[in-house]
């Protein structure tokens, strides 16, 4: 719902060409792009700086996304510290099968936890480029989005007073539960949603990775995943009922299921360690079309959510930020509105491509645990094809890595 214009007796308003709501990868990348072009902007974030720099999130970056960050001077630490992955491994029917996607495509993945990327982007935006970022704001409201004089208001955490920022554009980068997506008039947008009907128990373990690559366990008891985060910490996933209580999963039960579902012939057991995160994710996707209304443009999870099935979320957020940042710079410095006009269409093509791959991969991950012998049989046929057909392997690798948008 769009809030009416601020009351005339509101505090003296501030002005900025762009207000960015949300300091995640999309919002911070966008802010850095604008600052590099000498376009003023304000970033509003409801959480503290410490919180966003420590919040556990994804860690897989596609090669084109890292190149896009590097071209904008935002990948210095990443390129020095990130791990480079060139293959993944499927474990099913008691065996282990490696797929060397770099040999097939010449491309690779980077493993760099999102909290580290956010820390880098905040430092670059606020400390190096002098960007205006306001943490801990409350009750953010959007005004007059369908006019050429939109505004954003919020409650200042220090004074408790309402502050108003008049602007030319609002960028909604505040995620799935933020205020910007809710500001879209229902009659002007379509939200397409898909629920997978499964849950994933997301785990972080103080344990070194037990493999040098990502491992997918396809098992009749349910999917399991192994993803390195650092030399000391590993991300694990376990398929579970949607809405399950994490407290139902003791450390003993967690490690027993991981050892079973990720076990394979001639493979040593996983290295166990203390669990430092345990939460249940209900697997669902959604897409907002269009990703814009008036002077509001959505980016990242505010516009589309892709379950972590295919590790696409952070990459899509960066893709949006690259396109929106370049489009806003072109309009505000040159009067060229073509990028803004085509923004939603250009983003959604990649969004839907990744959504389709996520759904296909979900069928592979969860098919043998479906309880349907037919589904289980076709799942194993798909998996065998990946390792007997070079064409099938190449097609998978291309989608897994993401085609280069040349941004």
Protein Blocks (a to p, Z undefined) as FASTA:
>chain_A
ZZddddfkbccddddfbacehjdfklmmmmmmmmmnopacddddfbdfklmmmmccdfbd
cfklmmmmmmnopammmmmmmccdfbdcddeehiacdddfklmnopacddddfklmmmmm
mmmmmmmnopacdehiahiacehklbcbdcdddddfklopacddddfbdcdfebjklmkl
mmpcfklpccddddehiacdddddddddfbfbdcddddfkbpcddddfbfkbccdddddd
ehiafklmcfklmmmmmmmmmgcehiacddddddfbdcdddddddddddfbehjbccehj
lloccdfklopmmmmmmmmmmmmmmmmmmmmmnopaklmmmmmmmmmmmmmmmmmmmmmm
mmmmmmmmnopaklmmmmmmmmmmmmmcmklmmmmmmmmnopaehZZ
